[in-house]
Amino acid sequence: MRNFIVSIVLAALIIISGLLNKTWAGFYYFALVFACLLGLYWAVILIIRYIEDFHKNTEEKYNLYIAKLVNRTTLTLEQINMSPKLYKKKFRRSLWKEKCKALLPISFALGVFIVCLVFIFIR
């Protein structure tokens, strides 16, 4: 809920600054600063979520992966426990697609931040 409110407030400030740009050219910089803050805010939030999902909760996800593997295939838990390194390696490979999907919004938010920051200093 807090993320939604912060995003709405910053978006409103961006729109208001953009509309007031015709009265004073300095509002252009305010709009860029608010857009920069919005991009930075979401980049930080998404990075924190990424760290929590893929670095802190990996053991829980691995246990869920093993449970799904046992239920969907003819493998038994004893067979998996005989070679845990192999299955951990397969688990890490299966996370690759999820990690890429999580990194795309982070890179977009950082891109918005960097582009707005560059426009602030160029113009």
N, C-alpha and C positions, 0 to 999 in steps of 0.2 A: 504494500500500500504506500509506503514511504517513497519507493522508487517511482511509482505512478505520479504522486503529488509533485515530487521534485522535477520530473520530466515535464509535466503540464505547466508548472510555474516557469521553468526555463524556456519552454517553447512559447509561452505567452509573452515573456520578456523579449524573445527574439523577434516575434511578430510585431510587437509594439515598437521596438527599436527600428525595425525595418520600415514600418509605416511612418515613423517620425523622421526618417532619413531625409525627406524632402524639406523639412523645416530647418534642420541643422545637419550638416554633413558628418558631424561627430557621432551621431547615432549609428552610423555604419559600423564604427568600431565597437560600440556597445553590443550590437547584434552579433558581431564576430566573437566578442569575448563570451557572450552568453552561449553561443554555439560551441565554442571551445570548452567551456565548463561542462556543457551537456555531454560532449564526446568524452571528456576526461572522466566524468562521473560514471558513465556507463562502462568505460574501459576498466575502471577500478572494480566496479561491482562484478563484471563478468570475469575478471581475473581471479577475484576471490572465490567466486562460484567454481571456476575451473580447478583451482587448487583444492577446494573441498571435495569436488567430485572425483578427480583423477589422482590425487595424491594422499588424501586422508581416508577415503572410503574404499580403497582398493581391496582390502581383505574381505569386506562384506560382498563386494561385487565378484570377487574370485569365488567365494563360497556359493554364491548364486549361480555363477557360470558352471561350477562343478555339479551342482544340483540339477541344472537344466541338461547338462551333458549326460548325466546318469539316467535321467528320465526319458530323454529322447533317443538314446542309443542303447546298444546292448552292453556297454561298458559297465563295470561294477566299480564301487568305490575302492575296493582292494587293488584293482588294476590301475586306477588313477594314482593311488598312494604309492605304488611301486616305482613310478617315474614322475614325480611331481614337477621336476624341472621342465619336462616336455610340455605338460599341460599349462604351466605358468607362461611358457613362451607362446603357446597358442592363445592363451587368454590375452596377453599383451598385444598380439597381432589383431585380435578381435576388437580391442579398444581403439585401434588406429582410426577407424571410420568415425567413431564417436568423438575422438579428440579433434579430428579435422573439422567436424561440424561445430564443435565448441569454440575452435580458434577463429572461425570466419567472422562471427559477430565482434569478437575482441579486436581483430585486425580492422574491421570497418570502423569501430568506435575510435580506435587509435588513429586511423586515417583521417577521420573527421577532425579530431583534435589537432593533428599535425597540419592539415590543410588550412584550418582556421588560424592557427598560430602563424603560419607562413604568410597568409594574407594580411594579418595584423601588422607584421613587420615590413612587408613589401610596400603596402599602400601608404 
